[in-house]
Amino acid sequence: MRFLDNIIGRYKNIRSMRELNQIYTRQYALIGFGNHCVSNLLPVIQYLQLPLKYICCTSERKAALISQKYKDIKGTTSLQEILHDESIAGVFVAAHPLSHFQIASEVIKSGKSLFIEKPPCRDERELKILIDTIKNNNSQHTIVGLQRRFAPATQILQKRLKGENKRHYHYRYLTGLYPEGDALLDLFIHPLDYVILLFGHAKVKVADIINSKDGGQTLFLILEHKELTGILELSTDYSWQDAQEQLSISTDKGLYILDKMERLDFSPRHSAVLGIPLEKVFRNNSALVNLYGRNAFVPTIGNNQLVAQGFFSEIKTFADIVENKCKSTHSYSLESIEQVYSLIGEIKEHTSKK
């Protein structure tokens, strides 16, 4: 028992020492202070103990309250104050989507590393301007905040799909009404980016849009990739309280089902002889393998929803790159979403003819 206790104690000590050695020393700023920032970004920034020097917003009253509420953080309404502060190495931008392009342009020109929430801009033209601005200013690292790329289930799914022959997929992304912005650019960019991440370049084969009387919008798509075809239903004609996101992928080995980034299951394909499904001849229990699932019983950081959805890893990755703890990668840069914006432009062309 003493030997086992020593092993357990040593493991716990190594784990706690590893956490204590995760130290960030550069200075950061956060631009935008809406619900997304307060609920998703700021908790991760605080957990990682990133030295956050500024929070910038448009309201002077809110800026004053920020300075009172958060110790050692200055609330400000001046973007220029942040950009002119040479101690700031990284800037998180999560303001109103319509202001992202202008803010991102100025941050890039200042030479600071940029974390920009989706959407970083409105169209392909603005995206090209941002990419050219990066090249012309030899600016620092840039990461686009499409958090599903960083979700644990995504890493598992990518590894599993790498060696499999993929047949087709079905993606349903259903929310409630979205009167405050452009659903295609602000919401549907997530599933569109995700299928390109998993399956590569996509072309629109069929696109149809249905607008409901109360403002709901449903987009039906058939996308063609190099190896497979996918069907997508993207809609704001359902409910926010019961929002749904499910991706099913059929391969030669079986069926993958990813539910809200919270659970990933795999069901092996049943055997067949001369086209006859053996499951109809011989009764057997269907096997369902759980590849990933958040354990809501154990309250550790790994089981937190912010980790499951990818928010934790995207912010940690940005900070690690800024502090030279890991190398920057094209996978998260503005160039990595060029195909997404091209696809969005193609969808707009198809649906505008309806």
C-alpha positions in Angstrom: 0.0 0.0 0.0 2.8 2.4 0.8 4.4 1.8 -2.6 1.1 2.5 -4.3 0.6 5.7 -2.2 4.1 6.8 -3.2 3.2 6.4 -6.9 -0.1 8.2 -6.5 1.6 11.0 -4.5 4.4 11.4 -7.1 1.9 11.5 -10.0 -0.2 14.2 -8.2 3.0 16.2 -7.5 4.1 16.1 -11.1 0.7 17.2 -12.3 0.5 20.1 -9.9 4.1 21.2 -10.7 3.3 21.1 -14.4 0.4 23.4 -13.8 2.5 25.8 -11.8 5.1 26.0 -14.5 2.5 27.2 -17.0 3.5 30.9 -16.6 2.8 33.6 -19.1 4.8 36.9 -18.8 3.8 38.9 -21.9 1.0 41.6 -21.7 -2.4 41.2 -23.4 -5.4 43.3 -24.2 -9.1 42.4 -24.8 -11.2 44.4 -27.2 -14.9 44.0 -26.8 -16.8 43.2 -23.6 -20.1 41.6 -24.7 -21.6 38.4 -23.4 -19.3 36.2 -25.5 -16.2 37.8 -23.9 -17.6 37.6 -20.4 -18.9 34.1 -20.6 -16.3 32.3 -22.8 -13.0 34.2 -23.3 -12.4 36.0 -20.0 -12.8 32.9 -17.8 -10.2 31.1 -19.8 -7.8 34.1 -19.8 -8.2 34.3 -16.0 -7.7 30.6 -15.5 -4.5 30.7 -17.6 -3.4 33.8 -15.6 -2.6 35.7 -18.8 -1.4 39.2 -17.8 -4.4 41.2 -19.1 -3.6 44.9 -19.0 -6.5 46.4 -20.8 -10.2 45.7 -21.6 -11.5 48.0 -24.3 -15.1 48.8 -24.9 -17.2 51.6 -26.4 -18.9 52.8 -23.2 -17.0 55.1 -20.8 -19.3 54.0 -18.0 -18.6 50.4 -18.6 -14.9 51.1 -18.9 -14.9 52.7 -15.5 -16.7 49.8 -14.0 -14.3 47.3 -15.5 -11.4 49.1 -13.8 -13.3 48.8 -10.5 -14.3 45.1 -10.9 -11.1 43.6 -12.3 -7.9 44.2 -10.3 -4.9 45.4 -12.3 -6.9 45.7 -15.5 -7.6 49.1 -17.0 -10.9 49.7 -18.7 -10.6 52.0 -21.7 -12.5 53.2 -24.7 -9.3 54.0 -26.6 -8.0 51.5 -29.1 -5.1 53.7 -29.8 -4.0 53.6 -26.2 -3.6 49.9 -26.5 -1.9 50.0 -29.9 0.6 52.6 -28.8 1.5 50.6 -25.6 4.7 48.7 -26.5 4.3 46.3 -23.6 1.2 44.7 -25.2 2.2 41.7 -27.2 -1.1 40.1 -27.9 -4.6 41.5 -28.6 -7.9 39.5 -28.4 -10.6 41.0 -30.6 -14.2 40.0 -29.9 -16.2 43.2 -30.6 -19.2 43.7 -32.9 -18.6 41.6 -36.1 -19.0 44.7 -38.3 -16.1 46.4 -36.6 -13.7 43.4 -36.7 -12.2 44.3 -40.1 -11.2 47.8 -39.1 -9.9 46.8 -35.7 -8.0 43.8 -37.0 -6.3 46.1 -39.7 -5.1 48.5 -37.0 -3.8 45.7 -34.7 -1.9 44.1 -37.6 -0.3 47.4 -38.6 0.8 47.9 -34.9 2.9 44.8 -35.1 1.1 43.0 -32.3 -0.1 39.4 -32.4 -3.9 39.1 -33.1 -6.6 36.8 -31.9 -9.7 37.7 -34.0 -13.1 36.2 -33.3 -15.2 35.1 -36.2 -16.0 36.6 -38.6 -12.8 38.6 -39.0 -14.3 40.5 -42.0 -17.3 40.6 -44.3 -16.1 39.1 -47.6 -13.3 37.7 -49.7 -12.1 41.2 -50.7 -11.7 42.3 -47.0 -10.0 39.0 -46.2 -7.4 39.6 -48.9 -6.8 43.1 -47.6 -6.1 41.7 -44.2 -3.7 39.0 -45.5 -1.9 41.5 -47.6 -1.6 43.9 -44.6 0.0 41.1 -42.7 2.6 40.5 -45.4 3.3 44.2 -45.9 3.8 44.9 -42.2 5.7 41.7 -41.4 3.3 41.4 -38.5 3.2 38.9 -35.7 1.0 35.9 -35.3 -2.7 35.8 -36.1 -5.3 33.2 -35.0 -8.9 33.1 -36.1 -11.3 32.2 -33.3 -13.2 29.3 -34.8 -13.2 27.3 -31.7 -14.5 24.0 -33.1 -11.1 23.5 -34.7 -9.6 23.2 -31.2 -12.2 21.0 -29.6 -10.9 17.6 -28.2 -13.5 15.7 -30.3 -12.1 17.3 -33.4 -8.6 16.1 -32.7 -9.9 12.5 -32.3 -12.1 12.7 -35.3 -9.4 14.0 -37.6 -7.0 11.2 -36.6 -9.7 8.5 -37.1 -10.8 9.8 -40.5 -7.3 10.1 -41.8 -7.0 6.5 -42.7 -10.6 5.8 -43.7 -12.5 5.9 -47.0 -15.2 8.4 -46.4 -18.6 8.0 -48.1 -20.9 10.9 -47.2 -21.9 13.1 -44.3 -25.0 14.9 -42.9 -24.7 18.1 -40.8 -27.6 19.7 -39.0 -26.9 23.1 -37.3 -30.2 24.5 -35.9 -30.7 27.6 -33.7 -33.3 30.2 -33.0 -34.0 33.5 -34.7 -30.9 35.7 -35.3 -32.2 39.3 -36.1 -29.0 41.0 -34.9 -26.7 40.0 -37.8 -25.9 38.0 -40.9 -26.7 34.3 -40.0 -24.6 33.0 -42.9 -21.5 34.9 -41.9 -21.9 35.0 -38.1 -23.4 31.6 -37.4 -23.2 29.3 -40.4 -19.5 30.0 -40.8 -18.9 27.4 -38.0 -20.3 24.3 -39.8 -18.9 25.5 -43.2 -15.5 25.9 -41.7 -15.7 22.6 -40.0 -16.5 20.5 -43.0 -13.7 22.2 -45.0 -11.4 21.4 -42.0 -12.4 17.7 -42.0 -13.0 17.1 -45.7 -11.1 19.7 -47.7 -12.2 22.1 -50.4 -15.9 22.2 -51.1 -18.0 23.3 -54.1 -21.7 24.0 -54.0 -23.8 21.4 -55.9 -27.2 22.5 -54.6 -28.2 25.5 -52.5 -31.7 26.5 -51.5 -32.8 29.0 -48.9 -36.2 29.3 -47.1 -37.2 32.4 -45.2 -40.0 32.2 -42.7 -42.5 35.0 -41.9 -41.0 35.7 -38.5 -37.4 36.1 -39.8 -36.2 32.5 -39.6 -33.8 31.4 -42.3 -33.1 27.8 -43.4 -30.3 27.0 -45.8 -30.1 23.6 -47.5 -26.8 22.6 -49.1 -25.3 19.8 -51.0 -21.5 20.2 -51.0 -19.0 18.2 -53.1 -15.6 17.6 -51.7 -12.8 15.6 -53.4 -13.6 12.4 -51.6 -17.3 12.6 -50.6 -20.5 14.6 -50.8 -22.3 16.1 -47.8 -25.8 17.4 -47.0 -26.2 20.4 -44.6 -29.2 21.9 -43.0 -28.3 25.3 -41.5 -31.2 27.1 -39.8 -32.3 29.9 -37.5 -35.9 28.7 -37.6 -35.7 26.5 -34.5 -34.8 27.3 -30.9 -31.9 28.7 -28.9 -32.9 26.8 -25.8 -32.9 23.5 -27.7 -30.2 24.4 -30.3 -28.9 21.3 -32.2 -25.7 20.5 -33.9 -25.0 17.0 -35.1 -22.6 15.7 -37.7 -22.8 12.1 -38.9 -20.1 10.7 -41.2 -20.4 7.5 -43.0 -17.2 5.6 -43.8 -16.3 2.1 -45.0 -15.6 1.1 -41.4 -18.8 2.6 -39.9 -20.7 5.6 -38.8 -19.3 8.5 -36.7 -21.8 10.8 -34.8 -20.6 14.0 -33.3 -23.2 15.7 -31.1 -22.6 19.4 -30.1 -18.8 18.8 -29.7 -19.8 17.1 -26.4 -19.9 13.5 -27.5 -18.3 11.5 -30.3 -19.6 7.9 -31.0 -18.6 5.3 -33.5 -20.8 2.5 -34.7 -19.0 -0.2 -36.7 -20.4 -1.2 -40.1 -22.3 -4.5 -40.2 -21.0 -7.3 -42.4 -22.7 -8.3 -45.7 -22.3 -11.3 -48.0 -23.2 -10.8 -51.7 -25.0 -7.7 -50.7 -27.1 -9.5 -48.1 -26.9 -7.7 -44.7 -26.0 -10.4 -42.1 -27.7 -8.4 -39.3 -31.0 -9.4 -40.9 -30.0 -13.0 -40.8 -28.2 -13.3 -37.4 -29.4 -11.3 -34.4 -26.5 -9.6 -32.7 -26.1 -6.6 -30.4 -25.1 -3.4 -32.2 -21.8 -2.1 -30.9 -21.5 1.6 -30.1 -18.1 2.9 -29.2 -17.8 6.2 -27.3 -14.7 7.9 -28.5 -15.2 11.2 -26.5 -17.6 12.4 -23.9 -17.5 15.1 -21.3 -17.7 13.6 -17.8 -20.2 16.0 -16.1 -19.7 14.2 -12.7 -16.0 15.0 -12.2 -15.5 18.8 -12.1 -12.1 19.0 -13.6 -10.9 21.5 -16.2 -10.9 18.7 -18.8 -14.6 18.2 -18.3 -15.5 21.8 -18.5 -17.7 22.9 -21.4 -15.3 25.6 -22.4 -12.7 22.9 -23.0 -15.2 20.6 -24.9 -16.2 23.4 -27.2 -12.6 24.4 -27.9 -12.5 27.9 -26.3 -9.8 26.8 -23.8 -7.4 25.4 -26.4 -7.8 28.2 -28.9 -6.8 30.8 -26.3 -4.0 28.7 -24.8 -2.6 28.1 -28.3 -2.6 31.8 -29.0 -0.8 32.6 -25.8 1.7 29.8 -26.3 2.5 31.1 -29.8 2.9 34.7 -28.5 5.2 33.5 -25.8 7.2 31.2 -28.1 6.1 28.1 -26.2 5.1 26.6 -29.6 5.4 27.4 -33.2 2.8 29.3 -35.2 0.9 27.3 -37.7 -0.9 28.1 -40.9 -3.9 26.0 -39.7 -5.2 28.8 -37.6 -4.2 31.9 -39.7 -6.3 34.2 -41.8 -5.1 32.2 -44.9 -6.6 29.1 -43.4 -10.2 30.5 -43.9 -9.8 31.6 -47.5 -11.7 28.5 -48.7 -14.5 29.2 -46.2 -15.0 32.7 -47.5 -14.9 31.5 -51.1 -17.6 28.9 -50.2 -19.7 31.6 -48.5 -19.4 33.8 -51.6 -20.5 30.8 -53.8 -23.5 30.2 -51.5 -24.5 33.8 -51.8 -24.4 33.6 -55.6 -26.6 30.6 -55.6 -29.2 31.8 -53.2 -29.4 35.3 -54.6 -30.9 33.8 -57.7 -33.8 32.3 -55.8 
